[in-house]
């Protein structure tokens, strides 16, 4: 039997102290509402969840028959189905925080980034282990015949191997593992930040499409009687045929725009469902972000603001928007993509040191001790134990591409079968020198390759830096541009609203035809659509600003101030 001792007692605690404080098998989520603590409407039993999981797996099998069934089972788990069903069964209008939380929990790239963190932890554990002695225990028992004489033999040995000097390879490997862990954590933050930006944009676009559908539906219901009035007047020959055709054409245009807005709503809903890992048949509704009545009631409104208690976006508060140079400084401090590249550069620098360490002298000491009991059966069936000891020093050096080795071996052995007559065993002390001719040039190639990779990582860091500066400036200009756009479109929409009121009054006085009133309503709908788009673009610009500087709640969208699963404390 041979057993391998892989770690000492305190090794696990030391390695875990280098790791994040949260569990490796659980992805963190946003602060606030927890899906596991919310009771859905109706009872959701374990049998229901299993049945739904089976249906989901079968549906996946049918859509993708080329996927292995075991892989599908790993993709669709009981926990994922439970969280999805609980999220859907809550028949409330989802807030932005709830949608983001659901997206983080089901985002596959986030899971992949999280597993990279777990992988980096294990690399650190292995690197710490290599700093300590390798220990093994060997126990042997044998018996048989030697020259027709039966014999019995038994021995056990403890063996320890301790690296004395490896050119800094072991220590730099540990530091490299820590750099990769930091890179993994920052990469996870980057994935979450990008997801928050995309989900926010999809949420705002879905809200825009929903408002447009509501406006067009209300307009159709309101103008239906005027379309019927035009038909009656045409039959009674009260209005001209041209006026009648014009009124019918305008109403048909309104119906077309209503159908178009419903298609846009379905596409926006599909995008939001994709980010939340929901199916097309999974229904979802969101909270309204603003009230048109409130917007029209205050024309001197300030655009930037936060969210009120009822979910309505409050445009009357001032947001703390800094100058562009200050925002760039914030991005340098908080943007995870920049820290990812910096950590990768540190890992590349340490990788180069590891390669150079292979060109340094390396020394290892091996100590082995144990006992041997061996004898012929005719002499003794229970021979006494004799001590054995061995100490060996190994030196290796890549000198100018030539691998040179030296071994000093001190070996004390107990008497074996051929030495039974002797009272003592053997003792040997041997030294060995070996040298190769240009058999270590590959190490020189590896050092140059590591140097090239470090330079390439410097290039990647510079690219990330330029992109971050560009993102901040673009977000800054888009933010202020959309802020002005909202004010302008709001004023224009208010103007057309007044025109509709005037046209309605004149229609009641029979001063204008029905087509003029319908045209005024259609013009107002066009301006309202522009207003909804301007507000959605403005809110998306706020989300883009938060993403650009790496602070998810710099421009807040609500009272909650969660970190949405970020591994860093900002």
N, C-alpha and C positions, 0 to 999 in steps of 0.2 A: 504494500500500500504506500501511496505517496500523497501527502497533503501539502497544499500551498497556502501559507498564511498571507492574505492579501492586504491586511491593514493592521495597524496597531490600535490600541483602545481609543486614543483621543483623536485619531485621524478624521473620523467622520465629523466630529464637532468642529474641527478646525476648517475643514473644507466647506461645511455648510455656513460658517461665519462669513465666507467670501461670497455667498449667494444672496439673492433677494430674500426678503423676509416673508414673502407669500408662498403658498404651496405651488408646486410645479404643475399639478394636474388640474388647476382651476384658474381659468382666465378671469382677471378682475373686471368688474363692470362699473358703471356709473354710480355715483352716490345718489340715494333717493329711493325710488320705488324698486323693490326687488320682486322679480316675477315669482320666486319660490315662496314668498310670503303673502301673496295676494290670492284670495279665494275667488275663483271664477264663478260666474252665474251657472248654477246647475252643478251636480256632483260629477266629478271627473275621477273615476275609479281606475285602478291599475289595469283592469281588464279592458277598459275603453282605450287606454293608452296603447296597450299591446295590440289591440285590434287595429287601431289607426296606424301604428308602426308597420304592421303586416301589410296593410293596404298601400302605404307609401312605398314600401320595398317592392311589392309586386308591380306597382305603377312604374317604378324605376327599372325593373327588369324588362317590362314591356317596351319602354321607350329606348333603353340601351341594352339590348340583349347581348351585346359584345362585352359587357362588363362582367367580371367575375362576381359570383354571388357573395362570396366572403367580403369582397371590397365594398359591395353595396351595403352589407350589414354593418361594416365599420363606418360608412358614410351616414347612415340613418340609424341612430341609436335611440334607446328608450328615453334618455334624458332630453335629447333634442326634440323629440316628438312631444314630450310633456311640456316643455317650455313653449313650444309653438302653439299647442292647443290652449294652454292657459292664456297666452297673449291674445289669441284670436277670440276666445270666449268672453273676454272682457269687452262687453259691447259699449265701450265708451269711446269718445273721441280722443285719439292719441295725441299727446303733447310731443314737442320736439325731443324732450329729454327721454321719454319712453321709447320713441322710435330709434333714437341713437343707442340706447341701452340694448334694445333688441338686436340691432345691427351688429354691435360689438360682440355680443354673445354668439352670434351665428356666422361671423365673418371668417371664411376659410383662410385667407391670407393672414389674419390675426392669429389664428390657431397655429399656422406654420411658423410665424415669427415667435410665438410663445414656445414652441417646441425647440427652436434654435437656442432659446435661453436655457432650457433644460439640458440641451446638448453641451452648451458651454460650461454648465455646472459640472457635468460629468468629466469634461476635459480637465477642469481644475482639480477634481478629485483624483484623477489619474496622475496629474502632474505633482500633486502633493505626495501621493503614494510613492512616486519614484525618488523622492528625497530621502526616504527611509530605507533601512536594509531590507533586502529580499530574504525571506526566511522560509525554509522548507524542512520537513520531517520525513524520514524514510525508514520504513520497517520491513525487513525481509526475513523469511523463514524458508528453508529448503532442506531437502534430503534426497538420498539416492545411493548409487554405488560408484565406487572409485576402485578400479582394478579388482572387481568382484568383492570388495569390502564395503559394507554399508557405512554411511556417514550421515551426520546431522549437522545443520548449520543455522545460525541465526545472528542477525545484526540489526542495529538501529543507529541512525546518524541524524544529527542536527547540522544544518548548513545555513550560513549567513553570508550574504554578499553585500558589501557597502561601497557605493561610489564615493571616492575620496575627492577627485577633481575631474570634472568633465568640461572644462573650459567655459563654465557658466551656462551650459546647455540646459541643465535641469532647472535652474532658477529662472532663466529667461523663458523656458517653456511654461512655467507657472505664471509669470507675468504676462505672457502672451495669452494664456487662457483667461486671465482677468480682463485683458483688453478686449478679447472676443466676447466676454460676458457683457461688458459695457456696450459694445457695439450691438449685441443682440437686444439688450434692453432699449437702447435708443432706436433701433430699427423697429421694434414693436411700437414705441411711441409714435414713430413716423407713420406707420401703417394706420394706427388709430387716428392720428391727426388728419390724414388724407381721407379716411372713412367719414369722419365727422364733417369735413368740408363737403364731400359728395352727398352724404345723407341730408345735410342741411339744404343744399341746393335742390335736391329732388323733393324735399318736403315743401320748400317755398314754391317750386314749380307746380307741385300738385295742388297747393292752396290757390295759386293763381288760376289754374285750370278749373278748379271747383267754383271759384268766384265767377269766372266767366260763364260757366254753364248756368249758374243761378241767375245771373243778370239776363242772359238770353232767354231762359225759361220764363222768368217773370215778365220780360218784355213781350214774349209771344202771347202769354195769357192775357196781358193787359191790352194788346193791340188786336187781339182776335175779334173783338166786337167792332172795331173800326174797319177791319177787312170785310166783315159781314155787312156792315153799313154801306160800304162801297158797292157791294153786290146788289143790295136792295135799291140803292139810288140809281145804279145802272139799269136795272130792270124797269124802274119807274121813269127812266129817261130824264132824270134830274141832273145828272152829270154827263159829261162827254165820254165817249168810248176811250179816248186817249187818256183822260184822267183816271178812268177805271183801270185800264191796263197798267198805268204807271203805279197805282196803288197796289194792284195784285203783284206786280213785279217786285216792288219794295218788300212786301210781306214774304214773298218767296225767297228773296235774298236773305231775309231775317231767318227763315227756316233753314236755309243752307248754312248760315253761320252758326246756328244752334247745333246742327249735326256735326259741323267741323269742331266746335268747342267740345262736344261729347267725345269725339275721337281723340282730341288732345288730352282730355281728362283720362281716358283709358291708357294712353301711352305714358302719361305722367305717373299714373297709378302703377303701371307695370314696372317702371324704373324704380319706384320706391319699394315695391314688392321684391324686386331682384336684390336690392341692397339689404333687405331684411330677411332674405332667404325664405320667402313665402311663395306659394303657388298662385297661379292666376285666379283660381277659384276662391282663394282666401280673401274674404272681404275685410276692408280696413277703411277707417275714416279718421280724419285729423281735426284738430281744433282750428277754428278761424283765427287768424292772426290780427285782424283789424276790422273795424266797422266803417263802412262807407258813410253812414250817417254822421259819425263822429268826425270823419275827415272833412266832409262838406260843411260841417257846422263851425269849423275853425279854420279860416283861410290863412291866418298868420302862424301856422303851426311850424314847429321846428321838427325836422325830419328825424334826426338821430335820437335814439332812446332805448328803453328796455321794455320788458313785457309786464303787463299788469297782472293782478291776482287771478282774474277770470280768463287769462290766456290771450286777451286782446293786446296787440302790440301798441305800446304807448309811444307816440312820436313826439311827445312834448318835452322829453328830458334830454339833456345834453350829454353826449358820449365823450369820454376822455380821449380824444384823438390827438396824438402828439404830432410833432413835425416828422418829416420823413427820415431825417438823420437819426432822431431818437428811436424811431421804429426799427431802423436798420440795426441799431445797437441792441434793441430787444431781441431781434432775430438772431444776432450773433450769440446771445446768451441762452436762448430757449429753443431755437429751431433744432429738432432732433436729427434731421438729415445731416447737418453740419457736424454734430457730435458723432454720428455714425462714421462719417468719413475720417474724422480725427482719430477715433478708436481703431479703425482699420489701418490708418497710417502708423499708429503706435504698434499694432500687431505686426505690420510689415517690417517695421524697424527692428522689433525683437526677433522676427524670423531671420532677418539678415545676421543678427548677432548669434543666433543659434547655428547658422551655417558656418560662420567664422569660428565658432567654438569647436566645430569638428576638426579644424586645422590645429587646435591646441592640444598639448599632451593630455592624455586621459589616464587616470589611475583608479584601480579597483582592488579591494582587499576581500579575499574569500577565506572564511574560517569554517572548518568542518570538524566536528568531534562526535564520538559515539563509542559503541562497544561491540565486540565480536565474540561469539561463542561457537566454536567449530571443532569437531572431533569425529574419529571413527567410532562406530557403535561398540566395537570390541574393546575399546579403551574406556569410553564413558558415554552413557546415554544422556547425561546432563553436564556438558562441559562448562567450565567456569568462564565468566565474562572477562575479556581483556580490553583495555582502553585503546582507542585509536584517536589520532589527532592529525589535522592537516591545516596548514596556513599557506596561502598563496597570494602573491602580489603580482598584478598584471599592469603593465605600462604599454600604451599605444600612442603613436604620434604619426601624423601625416606631415612629414618633413619635405616640403618642396614637391609634393605630388608623389612621394615615395612613402609607403606605409611601413613604419618601423615598430617592432614589438619586442618587449622584454618580459620574461616571466621568471619569477623566483618562487620555487615550490619547496616547502618543508613538510614532509610526509612521514608520520609514524604509524606503522601498521601492526596489528596484533598477529601472532603466529597463525598460519592457515594449515590446511591438511598436509602440505609438503614440509611444514616446519613444526610438526607436533612434537617431535623429539627435542626440539630446542625450547628452552625456557622463556625466550624472548622473541619478539617479532622482528620486523625489519625497520630500518630507519634510512630515509633517503633525503638528500637536499640537492635540488637540481636547479639550474638556471638555463634559460633558453632565450636566444636572440634570433629574431627573424626580420627580414627586410625584403621589400618588393621593389620593383623597378617601374616607376611611373604608374603604379596601380591605384593611386589616389587622386588622379586628375579630375575625376567626376566631382569631388568635393569643391574644387576650384570653380568648376562650371556652376555648381549649385550656389556658391556665394555670389557670382556675377548675376545669376538669374534672380536671386533674392534682392540684389541691389536694383535691378531693373524693375522688379515688382514694387519696390518702395517708391521709385520715381514715378511709376504709373499711378500709384495711390496718391502721390502729391498732386498729380494732374487731376485726379478725381476730386480731391479736396478743393482745388481751385475752381473746378467746374461747379461744384456744389455751392461754393461761396458766391460765385457770379449769379447762379440761378436764384439763390436766396435774395440777393440784392434786387434782382429783377422782379421777383415775386412781390417783394415788399413795395417797391415803387409802383408796380402795376396795380396792386391792391389799393394802395393809397390814392392813386389817380382815379381808379374805378369807383372807389367809395365816394369821393367828392363829386365826381361826374354824375353818378346815380342819385346822389343827394339833391343836386340841382335839378336833375331830370324829374324827380318825384314832385318837387315844388312846382315846376313848370307845367307838367301834365295835370296836376291837381287843379291848378288855376284854369287851365283850358277846359278840363272836364266840368268845372263849376260854371264856366261861361256857357257851355253847351247845355248844361242843366237849366240854366236860366232861359236859354233859347227854346228849350222844350216847353217850359212853363208858359212862355209867351205864345208859342205856336198853339198850344192847347187852348189858351184863352181866346185867341183869334179864331180857332176852329169852332169853339162854342158860339162865337158871334157870327159864324158863317163868313168870315173875312178871308179865310184861306181854304184851299181844298184839303181833303184827307191826305193826299200824297205828300203835301208839304209837312204835315205833322209826322207822318211815318218817316220821312227823310230826316227830320230833326231827331226823332228817337233813334234811328240807325246811326246818325252822326254821334249821338251821345254814347251809344253802345261801343262805337269804335274808340272813343276817347276813354271810356271806362276800361276797355281791354288794354289800351296803352298804359293806363294808370296801374292796372293790376300787374302788368309786365314790369313797369318801372319799379314798383314796390318789391316785386320778387327779385329783380336784378339788384336792387339796393340791399335787401336782406342777404342775398347771396354774396354781395361785395363785403358785407360785414363778416360773414363766415370765411370768405377768402382772406380778409385782413387778419382774423384770428389764426388761420392756418399759416399765413406768411410770416408772422412773428413768432409762431410756436406757442402761443398762449390761448388755449381754447375758450377762456371766459374773459378775454380782454374787452371785447364788445359783447356784452351779455345779451342773451335772448330770453332769459327768465330769471327767476329768483334762485333757482338751484345753481350751485357752483361746483358741480362734480368734475372729476378729472377724466371720466369716461374710460377707465381702465388703464390710464397712464401708469407706467412703472416708476416714473421719476416724480419727485416732489418739487413742484414749481411754486 
